Amino acid sequence: MSDRLRRSEHDLLGDRDVPADAYWGVHTLRAIENFAITGTPISAYPHLIDALATVKEAAALANEELGLLEPRKAAAIVTACREIRGGALHDQFVVDVLQGGAGTSTNMNANEVVVNGALELLGHDKGEYQYLHPNEDVNLGQSTNDVYPTAVKVATVFAVRGLLKAMAVLQDAFARKAFEFRGVLKMGRTQLQDAVPMTLEQEFSAYAVMLDEDRARLAEAVELIHEINLGATAIGTGLNAPAGYAESARRHLAEITGLPLVTAANLVEATQDCGAFVQMSGVLKRIAVKLSKSCNDLRLLSSGPRAGLGEINLPPVQAGSSIMPGKVNPVIPEVVNQVAFEVIGNDVAITMAAEAGQLQLNAFEPVILRSLSDNITHLRNACVTLAERCVAGITANTEVLRRTVENSIGLVTALNPHIGYTAATAIAKEALASGRGVAELVLDRGLLPAEQLAWLLSPEQVAGTGPGAGVTQPD
């Protein structure tokens, strides 16, 4: 590499050449060489890059406020950070998302990109650290051990907001479909066996309610993520951070992000404890499990089209087979199932990483960051995809649903209070053996008059909904 295409930088281990046009420096170079693991750079997580820039900006403002950083330097750092938050230089955040060192490589990548962006604003060349230094100025009063977890928390809060909105979209899609299916009678099932009648509206409204419950749990879990340890420095004692720095940095970070951030009461505890991430992961797993269950139902209810249940139709979105003409598969629920499997697996990784922390620091937050970010992003995308590419286009096979209700022995359950359990059992047994309908057998045996039977087996009565529920029974 010619001298014009490179610049030399120095660190603890010696001198190295880096590309002259790179905004990152020697520390990032060594991380690139050391951590060729996933092939996924931290730039793939834009919420994290933005959060790192906000932390560096808040720190610069706090250091200027406390008289530790001259205004000209602080202004250059702040401007560079704001440009990064505006989308600039994200491609310069190149270290692998999985890395040893508790996130040190991520912090140094951020320090180097910010400082070189700021140097250009000051009229200097990249790498001229005698004018502005990545550690002494950009990282002033900080440690990776308070910068990285604080940035992860800020990034998580903003990512969760996107997931909450996506869940609301899916909830609304299920609710709209429930309204569309009001009054459509069908058989409910327990253990894959006929149970008692219900409406398709009730079935789909349950999916909407499950999402609403999980949105509430997610909103609760994210509240814990607002507690930060910025100002803790290395292990929580605040070494090298002056008096007032933690509160000043928190205040500026809260103003920049608009988040109600609070400094942990015990910074030693906060620097080593990953409990809030574990709880967040648990809620994401809960969402994934219930979402996957709903998708299992959609696949089962739409199975067929002729040899399965065939109660509903999922919108066809692509050909289903390279060998079977006309086959269409439930590919949207299937991909959501796979996102759920991923989330559940990542929850195990987060659990193990949180447990593996030792003494005053958890060195494994990079895998927590990656797993949480992937879970949140993929769940968000899955919810929107399921809503728009599947749920919105579901139709009901009302004739199939009607026949299954009429032919099901599950109808006899509704007659228990009126003909007695023994008689109802006999009717069920004969209906199963003969293939005749429950209503037909009840009338043949003279167990109930036709008018009363019709009323008892009306959709409103058997499903417990509608204007028929709770009205006076005819004589």
Secondary structure as UniProt FT lines:
FT   HELIX           3..5
FT   STRAND          6..11
FT   TURN            12..13
FT   STRAND          14..19
FT   TURN            20..21
FT   HELIX           26..34
FT   HELIX           42..44
FT   HELIX           46..65
FT   TURN            66..67
FT   HELIX           71..85
FT   TURN            86..89
FT   HELIX           90..92
FT   TURN            102..103
FT   HELIX           104..121
FT   TURN            122..123
FT   TURN            126..127
FT   TURN            129..131
FT   HELIX           134..138
FT   TURN            139..141
FT   HELIX           144..180
FT   TURN            181..183
FT   STRAND          185..190
FT   TURN            191..192
FT   STRAND          193..199
FT   HELIX           200..224
FT   TURN            225..226
FT   STRAND          227..228
FT   TURN            230..231
FT   TURN            233..235
FT   TURN            239..240
FT   TURN            243..244
FT   HELIX           245..257
FT   STRAND          262..263
FT   HELIX           267..272
FT   HELIX           275..301
FT   STRAND          312..313
FT   TURN            325..326
FT   HELIX           331..355
FT   TURN            359..360
FT   TURN            363..364
FT   HELIX           365..389
FT   HELIX           391..393
FT   STRAND          395..396
FT   HELIX           398..407
FT   HELIX           409..415
FT   HELIX           416..419
FT   HELIX           421..434
FT   HELIX           438..444
FT   TURN            445..446
FT   HELIX           450..456
FT   HELIX           459..462
FT   TURN            463..464
FT   TURN            467..470
//
